Amino acid sequence: MAGGVIDACDACLRRSFLVAHLAPRIAALLERPRRPPRGLLRLGERELILAAAGPRAAEAWAFLEGFSAEAARMWVSGASVSARCLHAEGYPAGLASLDDPPAVLYSLGEGDLGRVDEEPAVAVVGSRRASPYGLDLAYSLGRGLGAAGLPVVSGLALGVDAAAHRGCIDGDGMPLAVLACGPDLAYPRRNRRLHQRVRETGLVLSEMPPATRPFRWAFPARNRLMAGLARMTVVVEAAERSGSLITAEFAQDLGRTVGAVPGRVTSRTAAGANRLLQDGARVVVGAQDVLDELFGVGARLAREPERPSVAPELRRVLDAVEGGADVQSIAAACGLSARDVRIALARLEAEGHVRRGALGGYERAMSR
């Protein structure tokens, strides 16, 4: 297996491995799981050790005394992971502008990190328990933005993140998955295959060295990296208290554009995104809205995913399907028997044109 490319100085590698070593102590220090470690990662080595390790500071000092930058390089390269430090050419400008940029950015995959500074990246984030509507929107955004040549940033989580990554890949774009663990670890494990697909078409990124396991505090910490890499952050379904809103907050602090997809006003899953819109976030209902915001109206057009054709005999039924429509209402609208409508809906569902809603009715699905 070929090794990764290492362009990181001794001091930055030392700092990076120290943060990974202190990760369990930082987890104990931060009482609230979703609390971002604001200010903590800006501290120098001595201050960080005293703040995080406390009475066990001697262990951290012993770790640093035994640290070998050359051994660290061999470890990283042996995992086929590349490393680029703050002082290296090609370190993303968006991350360098953070108050607490990662000393080393680790990457795994076939993508070109330089594209992040050539084309504005877009972060697409949202609920892990997204509705079918949210998943469709996230997929469509990822695919449209990827097809338009923009890197799509997300966190490889279940729900919206995974849908955005899949859409970007299907749009022949470059997905950037930012993890709270080492880039060689697929987290969550259910997304192992997606982790591999991102590696094949884009990059998996992290500030943590290979094999570092995730800690809860590292998830809101990695959200600042997603906001830093992206010129615009789009929230697709998020509750009032959500990691996605932490990403949006970081983006706002950086002066970056924040957008949100409108959701049902009665949905708790969409409450956070709707609140962002009330506070002035850009309304996003498709990739073209993002492109218009970044390049000017009509300056760059999204390539809409091709929709599979619908057989003429099914078109009438499809046209009658609205959110939550049941068989009887569709039959009445089309002038067909309930039996014929069920047969038509089964075909439309198999072809990906409709999906069953949570209450048993039918709704249109964006084509995959």
C-alpha positions, 0 to 999 in steps of 0.5 A, spaced: 500 500 500 502 506 498 504 511 503 501 518 504 505 524 502 507 528 509 508 535 508 508 537 516 513 540 520 516 537 527 512 542 531 505 542 528 506 534 528 508 534 535 502 539 537 497 534 533 499 528 536 498 532 543 491 534 542 490 526 540 493 524 546 489 529 550 482 527 547 480 523 553 482 528 558 478 534 554 472 529 554 472 529 561 473 537 561 467 538 557 461 536 561 456 538 556 457 533 550 455 538 544 459 544 547 464 546 542 471 547 545 472 554 544 478 557 546 481 550 548 484 549 542 488 556 541 492 554 547 499 553 547 502 546 549 503 548 556 496 551 557 493 546 554 496 540 558 494 544 564 487 545 562 486 538 559 490 534 563 490 537 570 493 532 576 495 528 570 499 533 566 506 529 568 503 523 563 502 528 557 509 531 559 512 524 558 508 523 552 511 529 549 518 528 551 518 521 548 515 524 541 518 522 535 516 526 529 520 521 524 516 516 527 509 520 527 511 521 519 512 513 518 505 512 522 501 517 518 504 515 511 503 507 513 496 508 514 496 511 506 494 518 510 497 525 507 498 530 512 499 538 511 501 543 516 499 550 517 506 552 514 505 548 508 503 550 501 496 548 499 494 548 506 486 551 505 486 558 506 479 557 509 482 553 515 488 558 516 483 564 517 480 560 523 482 562 530 484 555 532 486 552 525 488 545 526 496 544 526 495 539 521 490 537 516 490 529 515 487 527 508 485 520 505 483 519 498 484 521 491 481 528 491 485 534 490 485 538 496 487 544 492 480 545 489 478 547 495 481 554 494 480 554 486 472 553 487 468 555 493 466 549 497 459 548 500 457 545 506 451 541 506 449 539 513 443 537 517 439 532 521 441 525 522 434 523 523 431 527 516 425 526 513 424 523 506 423 530 504 430 532 507 434 526 504 431 528 497 433 535 498 440 534 501 441 529 495 439 533 490 443 539 493 449 535 493 448 532 486 447 539 483 453 542 486 457 537 485 455 537 477 457 544 477 464 543 479 463 545 487 466 541 492 461 539 497 463 538 504 459 534 510 460 530 516 459 523 513 454 522 519 447 518 517 441 522 514 443 529 511 450 528 511 450 521 507 445 523 502 449 530 500 455 525 499 452 520 495 449 526 491 455 529 490 458 522 488 453 521 483 453 528 480 461 526 479 463 532 484 468 532 489 465 530 496 469 532 502 468 528 508 470 531 515 471 526 521 471 527 528 476 521 528 482 519 524 481 519 517 482 512 516 476 510 521 469 509 518 464 513 523 459 511 523 460 504 521 454 503 518 457 508 513 463 504 511 461 503 504 460 511 503 467 512 506 470 508 501 466 511 495 468 518 498 475 516 498 475 514 491 472 520 488 474 525 493 477 526 500 476 524 507 479 530 512 480 530 519 485 534 524 486 527 528 492 523 526 490 516 523 487 511 528 484 516 533 477 514 536 472 519 536 470 523 542 464 527 543 467 534 544 471 532 537 464 533 533 462 540 534 470 541 534 470 538 527 464 543 525 468 549 525 473 545 520 466 544 515 465 551 516 472 554 515 472 550 508 466 552 506 464 559 502 457 557 504 453 553 509 446 550 507 442 547 513 437 541 511 433 540 517 435 541 524 432 541 530 433 547 535 439 544 538 443 541 533 450 540 531 448 543 524 446 549 528 453 549 531 456 549 524 452 555 522 454 559 528 461 557 526 460 560 519 456 566 521 462 568 526 467 567 520 463 572 516 461 566 511 454 565 508 449 561 511 443 558 507 437 553 510 432 549 506 425 551 509 421 545 513 414 544 515 413 549 521 410 543 525 416 539 524 421 539 530 426 536 525 426 543 521 425 548 527 432 549 527 433 551 520 426 555 520 429 559 525 435 560 521 431 563 516 427 567 521 434 570 523 436 572 516 439 566 512 438 565 505 432 561 502 435 555 499 430 550 495 435 547 490 443 547 487 441 553 483 440 558 489 446 556 492 450 558 485 446 564 484 448 566 491 456 565 490 456 567 483 451 572 481 444 570 479 445 566 472 452 566 472 453 559 473 447 554 472 446 547 475 446 541 471 439 538 473 439 531 475 436 527 469 429 524 471 427 517 468 422 517 464 415 516 466 410 511 462 404 515 459 399 510 462 403 512 469 403 519 468 396 521 470 397 517 477 404 521 478 401 528 477 395 526 482 400 525 487 401 530 492 404 530 499 401 524 503 396 523 498 392 516 499 390 511 494 382 513 494 384 520 493 388 519 487 383 514 484 378 520 485 382 525 482 384 520 476 378 517 475 381 510 476 379 504 480 383 503 487 386 497 484 389 500 478 392 506 482 395 501 487 398 497 481 401 504 478 403 506 485 407 500 485 411 501 479 412 508 480 415 506 487 419 501 484 422 506 479 423 511 484 418 516 482 414 516 489 415 514 496 411 512 502 410 517 507 410 516 514 402 515 515 402 511 509 400 516 504 404 517 497 409 523 496 413 525 490 421 523 490 426 526 487 430 522 482 436 518 484 
